[in-house]
Each structure stands twice: as structure tokens, then as C-alpha cells.
Amino acid sequence: MIAYLEGSLLRKEKDRIILLASQVGYEVLVPFFVMETLQAKAIGDPIALYIYYHQTERQPKPVLIGFNLEAEREFFQQFISVEDIGPIKAAKALIFPVRDIARAIEAKNSDVLKRLSGIGDRTARKIIATLQGKMGKFALIRENEIETPKPDEDFISTVLNVLVEQLGHRLHEARQMIDEAMKRKPLISSPEDLFDEVYRGALNHE
């Protein structure tokens, strides 16, 4: 299974690109919000994408869907867990950045979700019912920043690394977010609880 591709841009179309890696051209479907970040790319420019690989008995031809951040791919995997939303429909639906969609889900804002391509009122309500309460991490994604994740054993360092390297925050900004969260709740002892508190703090600052 292909999970990540790094190479150069061979061709760019409306909803997909051809990415040349090791002398092999891979056709990669690209959601609109990702394509927007590739607009300035010219043929031959370097490109690196996290890949969602889709192949089933009903869809024997492999489909590759590309994302700038690992967190965006992780969001996509949760998004397609919603009933009646398959990978192809989801790729077409995601016209807004993941961060904005995640915040709409957490706020139960179906009006925003209904603006996604192919998403009506019934499906918007299903999205909220399935995913509400699980989107805090994705709502913290910093736009227009692309980094590569690195693991760490300490739970505060783990959260720091995810904020910086998966979600795109600057190091000093991420440290401040964590410091403020720990001041509010000094007894936090797990990355999950720390993420929740950081997310709540981010919402209160808006």
C-alpha cells in the first residue's frame, strides 16, 4: 500500500496531478483545498504528499488521494467512516481546509457542512452525529504549513511535536498553547487530555 509519495510535478489538472517518483508517474486525486496549496507549483517542482490508498472488489483500480499533512489524511479516514460517504465522494466534498470543517463539526454547524460539494442536510447531520467530539485535534491545524511528524515518548513532548509537525504551529506558539493549558489544568497526565485542553483554549481565544 502506498502511504507517502515524494517526487516532482509531471502534470496538473483540475482535480488531480501526476506525481513523478522514481521514474514512475502516479495519478493522485487532490481535494480542492489541497489543490489550492499547489497552485503555485510548476512542472518539475518538488512535491510530497501523504496518500490515502483506496482499492476494493467494487473498485479494483487503485485510487490515490493526496494530502499535505498526515493529520489531513487522518481526518479523511474519519470523514469516510460516516455512512454514505466513500473516498471518492469525500475527496470531491472537501473544498474547505480540514481545520474549518473540523470546527464546523465540533460547533454542530450544519450550514457550513452543507456548503461542501455533494453534502446535503441529511448527510451533514450524519457527519455531526458520527464525528462531533472527535475533531479537536484537526481543528488546531495551522493553515499553509507543511511539516513531517516525529515521535516522542514524553506526553507533553508528544503533543508539542504534533502541534508543530503535524498541525503546522510554530514552536514558540505551540509551547505557549501547552503552557497555558497546563496552567489551567496542572493535573493533566495524558496527551489526549492535553489536546482537549489546548483545543478548548484555542476556541476561547477566538
C-alpha positions in Angstrom: 0.0 0.0 0.0 1.2 3.5 -0.8 1.1 5.9 2.1 3.5 8.7 1.0 5.0 9.9 -2.2 7.8 12.3 -2.8 8.9 13.4 -6.3 8.2 16.1 -8.9 5.1 17.5 -10.6 4.6 16.0 -14.0 1.1 17.2 -14.8 -1.6 19.2 -13.0 -5.3 19.0 -13.8 -8.5 20.3 -12.2 -8.8 17.7 -9.5 -5.6 15.6 -9.8 -1.9 15.6 -10.5 0.6 13.2 -12.0 3.5 12.9 -9.5 6.7 11.5 -10.9 8.6 9.5 -8.3 11.5 7.1 -9.1 10.6 7.3 -12.8 7.0 6.2 -12.2 4.1 8.6 -12.7 1.4 8.3 -10.1 -2.1 9.8 -10.7 -3.2 11.3 -7.4 -6.7 12.8 -6.8 -6.3 16.0 -4.9 -9.1 17.6 -2.8 -9.8 21.2 -3.7 -8.3 22.6 -0.5 -5.1 20.7 -1.2 -5.0 21.8 -4.9 -5.2 25.4 -3.8 -1.8 24.9 -2.0 -0.3 23.5 -5.2 -1.4 26.4 -7.5 2.0 28.0 -7.4 3.7 24.7 -8.3 5.2 24.5 -11.8 6.0 21.4 -13.8 9.2 19.8 -12.4 8.7 21.4 -8.9 9.2 19.0 -5.9 6.0 17.7 -4.3 5.5 15.5 -1.3 2.0 14.1 -0.4 0.6 11.8 2.2 -1.5 9.2 0.4 -4.9 7.5 1.1 -4.9 4.3 -1.0 -8.3 3.0 -2.0 -8.9 -0.3 -3.7 -11.8 -2.7 -3.2 -13.6 -5.5 -5.1 -16.0 -2.9 -6.5 -13.2 -0.5 -7.2 -10.4 -2.8 -8.4 -8.4 0.1 -10.0 -6.4 1.7 -7.2 -7.2 5.3 -6.4 -4.6 7.5 -4.7 -5.8 10.6 -2.8 -3.2 13.1 -1.7 -2.8 15.4 1.3 -0.2 17.9 2.5 -0.3 16.8 6.1 -0.6 13.4 7.8 -3.3 14.9 10.0 -5.3 15.8 6.9 -5.2 12.2 5.8 -6.2 11.0 9.3 -9.2 13.4 9.2 -10.1 12.0 5.8 -10.1 8.4 7.2 -12.5 9.6 9.9 -14.7 11.5 7.4 -15.2 8.4 5.3 -16.4 6.5 8.3 -19.6 8.5 8.0 -22.4 6.4 6.4 -22.9 7.1 2.7 -19.5 8.9 2.3 -17.0 7.0 0.3 -13.4 8.1 -0.5 -14.3 9.5 -4.0 -17.3 11.4 -2.7 -15.2 12.7 0.2 -12.4 13.8 -2.0 -14.8 15.9 -4.1 -16.6 17.2 -1.0 -13.5 18.7 0.8 -13.5 22.1 -0.7 -12.6 23.8 2.6 -9.5 23.3 4.7 -9.8 20.4 7.2 -9.4 22.9 10.1 -12.6 24.7 9.0 -14.6 21.5 8.5 -13.5 20.1 11.9 -14.5 23.3 13.7 -17.9 23.3 11.9 -18.4 19.7 13.1 -17.5 20.5 16.7 -19.8 23.5 16.6 -22.6 21.4 15.1 -22.7 23.9 12.3 -24.6 22.1 9.5 -24.9 25.2 7.4 -21.1 25.1 6.8 -21.1 21.4 6.1 -24.0 21.7 3.6 -21.7 24.0 1.5 -19.3 21.1 0.9 -19.7 19.7 -2.6 -22.3 16.9 -2.7 -23.3 17.2 1.0 -27.0 17.8 1.8 -28.8 18.4 5.0 -29.3 14.7 5.8 -25.6 13.9 5.3 -24.5 17.0 7.2 -26.5 15.8 10.2 -24.9 12.3 9.8 -21.4 13.9 9.8 -22.1 15.7 13.0 -23.7 12.7 14.7 -20.7 10.5 13.8 -17.8 12.8 14.3 -18.8 15.5 16.8 -16.4 15.3 19.8 -13.6 13.7 17.8 -12.4 16.8 15.8 -10.4 18.8 18.4 -7.0 17.8 17.0 -7.9 18.6 13.5 -9.5 22.0 14.4 -6.0 23.0 15.6 -4.3 22.5 12.2 -2.4 25.6 11.2 -3.1 26.5 7.6 -0.4 26.7 4.9 2.3 25.0 7.0 3.7 21.6 5.9 5.9 19.6 8.2 6.8 15.9 8.8 5.9 14.3 12.1 8.5 12.9 14.5 7.7 10.6 17.5 8.5 11.4 21.2 7.9 9.4 24.3 7.1 12.1 26.9 3.4 13.0 26.6 4.0 16.8 26.6 6.7 16.5 24.0 4.3 14.2 22.0 1.7 16.9 22.0 4.3 19.6 21.2 5.5 17.6 18.2 2.0 17.0 16.9 1.1 20.7 17.2 4.3 21.7 15.4 5.0 19.0 12.9 1.5 17.6 12.1 -0.7 20.6 12.7 1.7 23.2 11.5 2.1 25.6 14.5 5.3 27.4 15.1 7.4 26.0 18.0 7.1 29.0 20.3 3.3 29.2 19.6 2.8 25.5 20.4 4.8 25.8 23.6 2.7 28.8 24.7 -0.5 26.8 23.9 0.7 23.9 26.0 1.9 26.1 28.9 -1.4 27.9 29.1 -3.3 24.6 29.0 -1.1 23.2 31.8 -1.6 26.3 33.9 -5.4 25.9 33.5 -5.2 22.2 34.4 -1.9 21.3 36.0 -3.0 17.7 36.8 -3.3 16.7 33.1 -1.3 13.5 32.6 -2.2 12.2 29.2 -1.7 13.5 25.6 -5.5 13.1 24.9 -6.4 15.3 27.9 -3.8 17.9 27.0 -5.0 18.0 23.4 -8.6 18.6 24.7 -7.4 21.5 26.9 -5.3 23.1 24.2 -8.3 22.9 21.8 -10.6 24.5 24.4 -8.0 27.3 24.9 -7.8 27.9 21.2 -11.6 28.3 20.9 -11.7 30.7 23.9 -9.1 32.9 22.2 -11.2 33.4 19.1 
